[in-house]
Amino acid sequence: MGYLPPTTIADALRSIQKGELILPAIQREYVWRPSQVIGLFDSIMRGYPIGSFLSWKVDPETVKKFRFYGFLKDYHQFNARHNPMLDIAPGQAVTAMLDGQQRLTSLNIGLRGSYAYKNKHAWANNPENYPLRRLYLNALGEAEQNEAGLRYDFRFLTDGQIAAADPEESRYWFPVHRVYETDDLGDLWDLAGEKGLANDRSARNTLSKLWKAIHSAPGVHFYEETEQDVERVLDIFIRVNSAGTVLSYSDLLLSIATAQWKDRDARYAIHGLVDALNSTGQGFGFTQDVVLKSGLVLAGIGDIGFKVKNFTAENMATLDRNWDAISDSLKVAAGLLSDFGLSNATLTAGSVLIPIAHYVHRRGLTQKYRESVAASADRAVLRSWTLRSLIVQGVWGSGLDSLLRDLRQAIDDHGADGFPTAEIERRMAARGKSLAISAEQVEDILNLSYGAARTFAVLAILFPHVNTRNIHHIDHVFPQALLSRSQLKQAGFDRGAADDLQSKRDQLANLQLIEGPENIAKSDTPPAVWASAAFTTPDAYEAYLGRNDLPWLPKDVTEFAAFFTERRSALGRRIAAVLGGTSRVTSGIAGADIGTREPTLRASIEEELAESAYAE
């Protein structure tokens, strides 16, 4: 192990082009932002050192034990984020990067390729919002004053931006990839002449400096490891990557799994599963961490912590053997969460996926479970537990690994025929994570507002008649537009009264779940007027009020305050009944005594829940 003679950036990139310099599977993916790439090029132009690079000379026999990947050249934030897998020819020795991948990839992108990232404020799910950009250097001007202290004006620009620029300005922007492609400095002046820059001393100096930094400055220093002991190399990799942008435990697990799985490419399998889960329903935001933690839980590995000692070859082999079934169970679980009406916007804890997936795995359930009439009651129980666990704060926070082990054991011991809610909640309560709420928690829930992460889960559990497999909106019972400051002033309310009404506008007591088409039709109509038109018979009108725990509906803004007070009391009783609060809740629900009403209310809600389950 020792330093190699220094080389140039151009020579290093040519090694990448020829497939001689590659990435081992234990490397994570490219994570640098455009601003970091620009900072690297500014450092190169100023003659600053860009750090040493650690490489591993891999003999042909060792090559057979690993998977290898190529460096990214054209990075696309939407659909080209993963490194291409390489097929190394038998008998070929290669050099693999252990440290410095981010810097070399950035050089490769800036000098040979492109970086497509999302336009600001554009929709993330539209690939057209990720235009291809190449790196350009302003040959005639320095960077504007900036906090990063950059001197040279590098920018990622689209072809459209260059075409739309004033001709006098556009000639200043020199494509950096042309500097790399030009082996001779004289040829560079020909290119500069085509843009009208050849006679400008400042431009020539700037472009000459960049060309020399790439082609002649020996600024790339490789420290090469030659040992073929894979365990030693893995230890070096872990130690080196504990600095800088720290390699997370899940990155490490993915790296080791990729290196050790025999029958599949772990990187593609895991990234593909993350993408599949996140495309379910209206979309989720599950992370690699959640998926890998799920793998440890569902594979039955004893210690599920992200610790290096748990990533043994034996554990990885177990994960590999069980991966297909684990993947299927996670997909069913994500589908169930979508059926419960949840999405990335309303799922407050991605870890809830794990026990649901383990229950599915334990029983060998398939996607048919989501539709089965016979499983309706079991799904209703699972839905209730899921939503309640998302409402009570702190359940999925600290002590997660211990909780997941307990839930796994409860499901293994008692989940053969149905979701074991009683046993699960007993174990949760023993860990201080009871789902039964206190009077203070009832008050906290009543104060939830429109847009809060837990609001959807609260409304969905309180009103089980809602078929969450359909798209529902969180709707203001009394429309927002009718409670605007101008509307309130026009109705004769003074500033204090208007402030009070506006503070109530977005709170839980003025919210309901309503299907998308109904919400559009409802628009800004006063609730009593809209409901009379939507439910044309007395029975239908009363049924709507009952389903949503609406004491009555205001005809105009003058009746909103009284309506809000009564609805808040009604919801307080319902919350206490459904979530197991105390028998008397005084704060926030007008001192209402629910001790005599709770059994009847709870029975009513349970009956409603059962009916909705069988009606799916």
BARO-460693 format. One record per residue: x, z, y of N, C-alpha, C in turn. Coordinates in steps of 0.05 Angstrom, whole numbers, plus 5000, padded with zeros to 4 digits. Atoms other than C-alpha are relative to their C-alpha. Layout:
! BARO-460693
XZYXZYXZY
...
***
This chain:
! BARO-460693
501750004976500050005000501850005025
498450014976503049805067499149785019
500850194980502549385130501149724993
499250275002502748635125501049905027
499250114974506048205179497549945017
502350054984501348145238499349705001
501050285000497147515242498249965024
501750064978492747165292497150014992
502850015005485247185299499249744987
500650265012484946445283500749994971
499150005028488846535218498150184983
501849825015484347115197497349864995
502650145003478046695209500349764981
499650225019481046105171500050114971
500149875026481946585112497250054991
502949965006474546745117498849734993
501150265006472846005119500749904973
499150105026476945865056499150184977
500949825021473746445019502150184988
497849825009480346825013499650285009
500649744989478047405056497150054998
502949965006471447695032499350295002
501049734998467248325029499350114972
500949885025466548794969497150105003
502849924999459449004950499750285011
500349734989460949714973499850005030
500350014971460949475045497050005008
502750014989454649595086499749735015
500550254987451549035126500850015030
499250024972452948795196498050145018
501849844983450249265249500749995030
499250004972453749105315497949855017
501850134980449448935376501649805016
498750204983450948345422501950125021
498349874979453748825475502750094988
497549925013458949075424501849764995
498450255004461148365408501349925026
498950074974462048225482502250185008
497949804995466048865490502549944985
497650065016470648655434501549765012
498750234988471947975466501350075027
498849914975473248305533502750144995
497549875008478448745499502249814992
498050205008481848145468501249855024
499050144977482247785534501950175017
498349824983485448385567502550104985
497649935015490648455512499950284988
500349745012487849115487500249984969
500150015029489049295414497250044989
502749985011482949215371500050154973
499949835024485049685315501149854976
499050125024488049575247497849954980
502050075020484449285187501050084973
499249915027484549575117498849804979
500850205020484349055061500950094972
499449945028484649074985500649744985
499350245016488348554945498950034972
501549975025483848454885501049794980
499050185022486948164821497649884986
502250145015482847674779498550184980
501349835020481448194725498150205014
501749814986478748684776497749865014
502150154987474648144810497550004982
502250015018470348134747498250255001
501449745000468248864758498250045024
501449964974465348774828498349755007
501450224987460448354866501349975028
498850054975463048034929498249835018
501750144981459847754992501749865021
498750144979461747275047499450135027
500549914973462347435121497749845012
502150144985456347275164501349835022
499250184978457346685212497749965019
502450054983450346555238498150234994
501649765003446847225246497349955013
502750034989439247205255498650264995
501149735002435947865269497450004984
502650015014429347635238500349934970
500050095028431147265174502749934989
497450055012438647215164501950245007
498549754994441347935166501850074976
498649925024444047965095502449814994
497650165007451047735074499549834976
500350185024451347145026501750104977
498449925024453447314955501849774992
498150205007459646954931500449994970
499450045029461146674862503049934999
497150035000468646774854500849864974
499150155023472046274809501750174981
498449855019475146554745503049965006
497250014996482446724754500950015029
499350004972482046744830500450285011
499549754986485147324868498949985028
501150014973481947514934500950255015
499549774983482847994992497450105011
502649894991476948455006500450205022
499949814977475748835071498850274993
501049735003475149585065499350125027
500649904973475149725139500649785021
499650214979474249255198497949784997
502050215004468248855173498549935026
501650054976464248955237501549845021
498450144980469948715281500549714992
499450275009471748115238497449835000
502550154999464447915231499349925029
500550054972463647965306501749775010
498250224992469647505316499049744987
500950245014466847025264497549895013
502550084987460047005299500749885028
499450104973463046925369501649755001
498250234999468246405351499149774982
500850215018464846015296497049964997
502850015007457446175294498150065023
502149944981451446455330498750274995
501449745002447347085343497249965010
502850034992439747025344498750275000
501349744997436447645371497449975015
502750024989429347795396500050005030
500549994971427247625466498750265008
501049744991425648245506496949985003
503049974998418248465500498549794983
501450205017416747895450499150134974
501049905026412947985385502249994979
497949985019417548215330499549834975
500650145025413947845274499949695003
500050294996414647145304502949905001
497250095000421246795285500749835024
499450164977420646345346500950175024
499149824979422046955389502950094996
497249945006429146985361501749745004
498650254996432646385394503050024993
497250015007439546175370501750025026
498249974977444946395419502949984991
497150015004452346225423501450155022
498549854980457746595459501349815020
498850164979459946315526501750185018
498349864981465346515576499849875027
500150104972464546435651503049965008
497250064994471146075666500850045029
499449994972470546155741499350265014
500849754987468246865752500250244981
499949765015469047575729497250124996
502649885004463448005703499150165024
501049834978458948345753500750294994
499349725003460249085764498150124979
501649895022457849455702501250264990
499249735009458050145670502049994977
498250025023461849895609502849935008
497350064991467749695652501049724991
499250275010467748965627501149845024
498850174979472148485667499149714997
500650285005470647815635497149964994
502950055001463747505637499349834975
501050135025461947345564497050054998
502949985004454647215548499149844976
501350165021450446995489497849855014
501950174986446446405516498849804981
501350215016441445915486500649735012
499750274990441845165493498149955024
501950034978435645205536500950135026
499049874976438845685584502249845014
497950174989444845235593498849755012
501350254990440444615602498550055026
501649934977436144975653501650085024
498349914978442045215695500649775019
499150204981444144855758502649874990
497650145011449344325739502650125010
497549884989454544645785500650274986
499649745014453445315750500549964971
499850035029452745065679502949914991
497350085008459744755680501950244998
498349765002462645455689499950124972
500449865025459945675622501349834978
498450145020464945475569499450114972
500749905027462845515495502550104986
497649875012467646005461500849874974
499450125026467145655394501849755003
498350244995470545035425502950095003
497249904997476645465441501250044972
499049955028477245665367500549734986
499850265014476244945344502349835010
497950164988481844695389502750124992
497449905010488644765354502249975021
497950054980492644495412499050065028
500849924973492544775482499549755018
500550244985493044065510497249894996
502750095006486543885475497950165015
501949834985483244475509499749915029
500250104973484944175577498249755002
501850235001481443535556497150095001
502849895001475143945540499350115028
500649884974475744315606499649785021
500450234982476443645642497249884998
502750115004469843405612498050175015
501849834986466543995646500850035030
499249994972470143885712501650255008
498649754995474544505705503149964999
497150035004481444195693501650045025
498549974975483544215766499750275013
500449734988481344935777502050194986
497949825011487345405768498850244987
501249765011482946015757498749954973
501250075025479045665702502149954979
497950065020485345415668501350264991
498849745008488346115669498250154981
501949855016482046425640499849884972
500250135026481345905584502650024985
497449985013488745925570500450274988
499849725010488546675562498450044975
501749975024482846635512501249844977
498850165022486246075472502450144988
497649865010492746465467499350254985
500949765013489047105448499049944972
501150085026485846725390502149874982
498350175016491246245367503050094998
497149955001498046535384500750305001
499349714999497647295396499750124973
500249875026499247675332498650275002
501449754994493848185345498450124977
501549905023490948275275501950134980
498149855017494448815233498550104975
501249925025492548885160501750214986
498749815018494249495119498749964973
501050105026493549265047500350204978
499949845024491749674986500249814976
499650185023494249354921499250134973
500849875025492149874869497349884990
502450125011486749624822498150214988
501749785009483750314805497550015018
502450024984476550234828499250275012
500649744989475550984836501650075024
498349954977481451024883499149845024
500950174978478950444924497450115012
502549884990472050764928500550245017
499449764984475051414952501249925027
498950094975479051045005497749905018
502250114984472750675027498350225012
501749784990468751325034501450145023
498549854980474251665073500249845026
499750174976475451085120497449975015
502650054987468050985134498650265009
501249754990466951715152500550035030
499650004971469251545223498649775012
501450224986466351075275497050024996
502949995007459250875259499850104972
499749865026458551365202498349874979
501550105023456551095135498150214990
502049805008450051445117500150034969
500149965029448851735048498649784986
501450225013443851195033501649744999
498150235000448950665053501950034977
498149955021453750985005498749964973
501450045026448651014949499649714995
500450295004447050284960502649874992
497450125006454350114960500850054971
499249945027455750474895498249884979
501950135018449450224862500649704997
499450295000451349514881502549954983
497550045015458249604852499750064970
500249915028455849924787497749894984
502250115015449249604769501049754985
499050225017450349104713498149774999
502050215006443848714707498749885025
501350104975441948594780501950065023
498649954975444648574850498550215015
501549774988442749254878499449955030
500450044971443549034951497549825004
502350184996438548454944497550144989
502349875012433948864899498850215019
500949784983433549454947499049895027
500950114974433249055012497449844996
502450155005428048604980497650184997
502249815004423849204960499250125027
500749904974424249495030498449805016
501550214986421948835059497249974989
502650035013416248785008498250235008
501749764992413749495023499149985029
500750004972414049385097498249775008
501950224994409948745093497350054988
502549935012404249105058497950065022
502249944981397549125096500849925028
499350054972398549175171502950045006
497249974997405849325160500950295002
498849734999410149945150502849995010
497349994990416950175173501750174981
498549855020419750475108503049925003
497250044997427250555110501349984972
498450005024432650445058500250284989
499749725009433351205055497650084983
502449925015426051295032500049864973
500150155025426650754979502150114980
498049895018433151034951499450284991
500949735008430551744952497849984979
502150055020424451484914501249934973
498750075025429051184863501150244985
498949765012432451844850497850174988
502349845009425752204844498749874976
501550135021422251694800501749964975
498250035023428351594755500450264985
499849745013428052334738502850135003
497449884996435052494765499750285011
500549724994435653244771500450075029
499449944972439053324839499549745016
500850244985435852834887501349995028
498750004974440253004947501949775003
498150214994444352474981502850125002
497349895002450952764957501749824983
498350185015456952384932500150074971
499849925028457152794868497749914983
502350095015450252544850500049704994
500050295003452151814852501949924977
498350065023455351794783499249744987
500650255015455751184739497550044982
502349955017450751524692497450005015
502450004984445651644747499349725010
500550274991446450944774499049824977
500950155023445550664704497050064994
502849925004439051064698498249865021
501650134979436650794765499849704994
500150295007438450084743498049944978
501850045022434650144678497150025008
502749944992428450404712499049855025
500550114974428649964774497449845001
502450174999423149474756497550175001
502349825000418150024740499850165026
500049854975420250414802499049825023
500850184979419349804846497049954999
502850055003412449664818498450255009
501449764992410350394829500050035030
499849984971412750384901498249805013
501850214988408849744915497150094997
502749905003402550054887499550235020
500349774981403750684929499749905028
500350114973404750274992497349875004
502750114999398349904976497950215004
501949784997394650554970500150115028
499849904972397250805037498649805019
501350204984394850145067496950024996
502949975005388050245033498950255014
500949764986387750935065499949955031
500250074972388050575132502650045016
497549934987395250755147501849755004
498150214994400650305177502350135014
497749904986407150375213499250165025
500949874975403350585276498850274995
501549755005399551155241501250174978
498749855022404051375183502250175013
498149824985407651985212502350094983
497849925017412152115152500249814976
499750205021414751565107500550144973
499449875025416752085054497550054983
502449965016409452165033499749794979
500050215020410451514996501150094973
498549935024414951854946498350144979
501749875020410152344911497749824990
502150195008404651814911501249804979
498750195018409451324878500650144973
499449865025411551854827497550044984
502649975015404251984809499349744987
500550275012403251234799501849954977
498050055021409651204758499450184976
500649815022407751824717497849894982
502350095015401151504696500249714992
499750285006403650794691497849835013
502250144987398450564741501049735012
499450264989398249844766498349955025
501650074977395249484825497050014994
502949985007388549504787498950275008
500949734993388250244802498750005028
501050014973386950074875497149895002
502750124999380549694857498150134979
501649905022378050064795497850195009
502249824994371150374802500350274986
499649755015372850874748502050195013
497949844987378751114790499250085028
500849964973374751184854500350305008
499949724993374151944852502950105002
497249924999381552024836501449905025
498850114975383451564894499150175024
501049844977378951984940501650265002
498549765000382652614919502849955011
497350074991389352274930500149945030
500250074972387152004997499750265017
500449754985384852695020502650165003
497549844999391353035001502049865018
498150164984395452475033499550045030
500649984972391852505100500450285010
499749724991391753265103503050075002
497249944998399253285089501349885025
499050134976400352825148499150145025
501149864977396053245194501450265006
498749734997399253925182503049955006
497350054992405853915219502050164984
497849865013412354095185500149964970
500050045029410453885114502349834991
498050195009415253305110502650025016
497649954985420753615152502250134984
497749865013426054115131499250084971
500449935028426854285057498749784984
501450235013424553585036500849974971
499250045028428753534973498850214982
501249795016426254204947497049954996
502950075002419054004962499649774981
500350235017419853334928500450074971
499649915028422653664865497650154990
502449855009416754144863497749824995
502250195003411753584873500449834975
499450165025415153174818499350174975
500549835023414753764771497050054996
502949965001407453894787498649754988
501250255010405753164774500749954971
499150035028409853144710498450184982
501349805017406453774683497049985000
502949994998399353674707498749745009
501150254990398452954728499549784980
500450215021397152604662497349865003
502750114999389752484676498849975028
501150024973388752554750502050145020
498249884980392152754815499650305002
500349715002393553504809500150145027
500049894973391653714879500450315000
499949704999390654464863502950104994
497349915006397454534830502049925021
498250104979400954124883499850185024
500349834976397954534940500950284995
499049735006399555184904503150015004
497150014997406854984901500949965029
499450044972406854744973499650265015
500549744986403855404997502250204994
497949825007409255774959502649945015
497750084984414355395000499550025030
500649974972410955565065498949745012
501050254990407754875071497049974992
502850005007400455055061498549795017
501750194986395354525079497550135012
502249864987390255055099500850085028
499249964972390155115174498950255012
500949764985389455695222498349925024
501650054975385155765284501749865021
498250134981391155585326500449714994
499650285008392154955286497649835005
502550144993384854765295500149925029
499850064972385954815369502049775006
498050204997392254395364498949724992
501250255009388453855326497949905020
502050084980382753855376501249895025
498750104976387753725431501549744995
498850265005390353095397498749795018
501050204981389552485441500349724989
499850295006388751735437502949925001
497250095001395351435416501950194986
498349815014398052065383500349914971
499450105027401251935315498050114979
501749885020396652415277497049955003
502950024993390052215309498549844979
501450165020388351665259499550164974
500349845025389652125199497850215003
502149804996385152665229497349884999
502650135000379352195242499349894972
500550115027380151875173499250214980
500749795019379852535136497550145008
502549864991374252825179497649834994
502350185004369852215168500449824976
499350155025370651995095498149764995
501750245004364851495102501549745008
498650244990369851035137501549874977
498650155021372250495089502649895013
497550064986379450475112501449754989
498850255009380849855071499449775020
500550184978377649495130501650095024
498449934977381449475195498250155020
501549834981379050045240501650045025
498849944974380450175313499350295007
500749744988380850865345498649935026
501750084978375250795395499250245017
501249804982373051195456497049994997
502949995001365851415445498949925028
500750084973364951405520502349835011
497850194994368950795544501950105022
498049934980375450895582499449885027
500550144975373450385634498050145018
502149874985367350795654501050285010
498949744991371851405665502549955018
497850054981376751065713499550155026
500249854975378151405779498049865019
501850144982374450865817497150034992
502749965010368350925772499050285006
500849724996368251675778499550065030
500449964972368951655853497349875009
502550144993363251145857497650164990
502249845010358951625815499750265014
500349774983360052175866501650244992
498349785009365252615831502350045020
497749944982370352965876502649984984
497450045013377752945860500450194977
499749815021377753585819498449944976
501750075022371853385777500949754986
499050255012374652695766502550054983
497649935016381352985743499250134974
500949865024377653435694498949804979
501250205019373652855664502249814989
497950185010379852415659501850144980
498449855020383552965622498650024973
501549995024377952975571499749724987
500650275009377452215565501449924974
498550105023382952105513500250214978
499849795020382052755473498349934976
501350055026379652775401497050005002
502949974999372552975420498749755011
501250254990371552295453501049764984
498950225016374451885396498449984974
501250065026371651565333501549764988
498950245014373851055281497749804998
502050205001370150405286501349744992
498850255010371249735252500549815023
499150184978374649195294497849845013
502150164988368648725304498050175016
501849834985364149305324501250105026
498749904976369249565373500049785022
500150224981369648885406497349965012
502750034990362148835411499250235018
500749764984361649545439501049985028
498850054974366349375496499850255018
500249784980365049805559497250085005
502849934997357749925547499650314997
500649725004355150645556499150054971
500449965028354750945486497050014991
502849995008347251095485498849725001
501150274998345750385508501049834977
498950165022350450065457498850084973
501049915026348050495398497049924997
502850085002340750345414499749714993
500150295006342149605411501249954972
498750055026346649655349498450124977
501549865021342050135309497150015010
502550054987335049895323497750184991
502149835009331050395282500850295004
499349724997330651155292501850104978
498449905023333351275222502949905001
497350114999339350815232501650135023
498749874977340851125300500950284993
499349725007340651835273502250004978
497950025021344851625213502749965012
497450044986350251365260501050255013
499249754988350252015298501050204980
499249815020350652425235502749934987
497550085012356252015204502450075016
497749964983360652105264500050285015
500249734989358552825281499749995031
500650034972355752615348497450155006
502549844995350753135375497949835013
501850194986347652595420501949825016
498350194985350152025464499249995029
500650014972350752025539499249725009
501050264989347151475578501849915023
498350074978351951505637502150225004
497749834997358151865663499250295008
500849734992354152455690499550184976
500649845024352652675619502550044982
497750005018359752595592501150284995
498849735004362253315604498450164980
501749855019356353625567500349894972
499650135026357153125510502750094988
497349945009364653265506500150294989
500049725009363554025500498750034973
501449975026358453965444501549864977
498650155021362453435406502550164992
497549855007368753865410499350244982
500849785018365054455380499349904972
500750125026362354015325502549934984
497550075013369253745309501650244992
498649755008372254445309498950114974
501249905025367254655255500849824977
499450195021368654025216502950024991
497149975006376254105220500450254983
499649755014375854825197498949974971
501250035026371254625139501749824982
498650205017375254025115502950094994
497249935004382254305125500450294993
499749735010380755015103500950205020
499349804979381255395168498650264996
501349745002378856095181497149975005
502950024998371456255181499050025029
500849984972371356395256502249875018
498150134981374655935307498850025027
501249954973373456165378501349825021
498750154979378655805420499549714998
500250294999376755105440497449894989
502650115010369955055405497850195009
502149854988365855495450499250254985
500649755015366456115406498049974978
501950055021362255795353500750144974
499549865025361556215290499349814978
500650195022362355755231499850144973
500049855026362156305179497549934984
502450055015354956155161499649704995
500550285002355355405171502149864982
497950135013361955255136499349914971
500650095027359555245063498249754999
501850225000353854775079501549755011
498550224989358354335122502049894980
498050095019363854315070498649854977
501450145021358854135016499049725008
500950264989356053585060502249805001
497750184998362953295072501049924973
499150075027364853334999498149794987
501950195010358452974981500449725012
499450244985359952455034502549864989
497550105011366952375006499649874973
500650115026364452274936498549735001
501750244997359251764958501749765010
498350224989364451364998501949904979
498150085021369251364939498749804981
501350185020364251044892498949755014
501150234986361950564946502149805007
497950194993368750234954499749734987
***
